[in-house]
Amino acid sequence: MAEQAGIRENVPLAPFTSIKVGGPADAVAVCTSFAGVTEALRWAADRNAPVAVVGKGSNLIVDDAGFRGLVIRLAGRLSSISVRGADTLWCGGGASLPRAVQRAATAGLTGLEFGASIPGTAGGAVAMNAGAYSSDLSQVLEWAVICDANGRRKVGRDDLAMGYRTTSVQGNEVVAAVGFRLAPGDPADIKTTLDGLRTHRRTTQPQGVRTFGSVFTNPEGDSSGRLIEAAGLKGFTLGGARISPVHANFIEAGKDCRAADVIALMDEARRRVRDAGGPVLHAEVRYLHPEWGIGAPPLAEIA
Ligand SMILES: Cc1cc2nc3c(=O)[nH]c(=O)nc-3n(C[C@H](O)[C@H](O)[C@H](O)COP(=O)(O)OP(=O)(O)OC[C@H]3O[C@@H](n4cnc5c(N)ncnc54)[C@H](O)[C@@H]3O)c2cc1C
């Protein structure tokens, strides 16, 4: 097992995330084939060990105590990208989404441009139904190969119950490969669109700092960034974490930031927005609990 799935023990997880906080995992398996993924999942199931799938960790807070289970990461063929036929982009679940966008652009395929600045993996982005600019992955996903401890199955988009930043993918399932159905487009037009979207990001979101993208989902008809800013929290700091002065729905990690600082700051933002008469905000970011695996962050109850 250790050789086939590339298992390592006591591995720091902070470097696998964009916010770079949190403790180590008991074990990490780097899987390069469908069979390797299933084998790693079976290894964990045999030991009753919890499992966490981690892509680029770009929407993930790892607890300061780390994780007493097996983290699965994808590499090799399962992070590759290729154009299949006239209009399909094949991506391993571990492939970088921005790289997939660039590959599609080079091949003159349009439809995935909105993902240019979403710094996750194709598998993580499908599992989260990531999106931007009124588009999301549900609009281009054609199929996904999902691995669990019993093997693999190919499912269609409609089998995944894809909603706003949510799907039916379970914590012990790995999106190991996906097929995006795109459309032929003019490479020059695609490039112009990509240049525009990237420039927009650079001017509206924090740059050169550790973040994990949107902290909270947007409530119906409003934006969490606007609500947090209106509550006077732009630039507000707790421990090593602060609400971004550039975009209030981002948390920036400073020196010595801990996961506990991030959670405390999320609690504070929710409480202040509520006290100001706003809605209860819901976390978009996922959280790796030391014993249970990935779920919602442990935020304080709020009325
Ligand atoms: C600067 C910045 C900008 C961002 N902008 C956006 C944006 O515009 N829109 C948006 O939607 N998000 C955005 N994000 C958040 C993030 O990039 C997306 O949510 C992305 O889809 C997460 O992918 P990941 O591979 O990093 O997943 P991770 O953060 O590693 O994991 C997130 C969740 O996906 C699961 N997961 C990961 N890989 C797999 C897999 N192969 N199979 C099954 N489950 C898996 C994890 O278990 C976890 O539950 C941004 C983040 C940053 C840092």
The ligand as a Gaussian input file, in Angstrom:
#p B3LYP/6-31G(d) Opt

LIG

0 1
 C       -7.891000      33.937000      -4.495000
 C       -9.026000      32.946000      -4.545000
 C      -10.095000      33.198000      -5.395000
 C      -11.172000      32.295000      -5.439000
 N      -12.219000      32.568000      -6.273000
 C      -13.258000      31.708000      -6.341000
 C      -14.363000      31.961000      -7.220000
 O      -14.415000      32.943000      -7.941000
 N      -15.376000      31.055000      -7.238000
 C      -15.371000      29.933000      -6.469000
 O      -16.322000      29.136000      -6.555000
 N      -14.337000      29.676000      -5.634000
 C      -13.287000      30.512000      -5.550000
 N      -12.241000      30.247000      -4.707000
 C      -12.294000      29.064000      -3.839000
 C      -11.698000      27.794000      -4.427000
 O      -10.693000      28.072000      -5.383000
 C      -12.771000      26.903000      -5.054000
 O      -13.768000      26.557000      -4.113000
 C      -12.176000      25.587000      -5.599000
 O      -13.186000      24.905000      -6.278000
 C      -11.608000      24.685000      -4.530000
 O      -10.873000      23.671000      -5.190000
 P       -9.673000      22.936000      -4.432000
 O       -9.139000      21.903000      -5.341000
 O       -8.694000      23.943000      -3.928000
 O      -10.469000      22.265000      -3.239000
 P      -10.021000      22.202000      -1.702000
 O      -10.013000      23.572000      -1.133000
 O       -8.832000      21.360000      -1.567000
 O      -11.282000      21.430000      -1.105000
 C      -12.556000      22.039000      -1.086000
 C      -13.615000      20.939000      -0.968000
 O      -13.581000      20.158000      -2.155000
 C      -13.310000      18.788000      -1.823000
 N      -12.462000      18.223000      -2.870000
 C      -11.286000      18.704000      -3.336000
 N      -10.840000      17.933000      -4.330000
 C      -11.739000      16.928000      -4.479000
 C      -11.831000      15.802000      -5.323000
 N      -10.921000      15.543000      -6.269000
 N      -12.885000      14.951000      -5.163000
 C      -13.833000      15.191000      -4.233000
 N      -13.809000      16.251000      -3.401000
 C      -12.759000      17.111000      -3.523000
 C      -12.619000      18.828000      -0.477000
 O      -12.776000      17.594000       0.189000
 C      -13.356000      19.986000       0.176000
 O      -14.603000      19.565000       0.686000
 C      -11.144000      31.136000      -4.650000
 C      -10.052000      30.875000      -3.800000
 C       -8.995000      31.782000      -3.756000
 C       -7.836000      31.478000      -2.856000

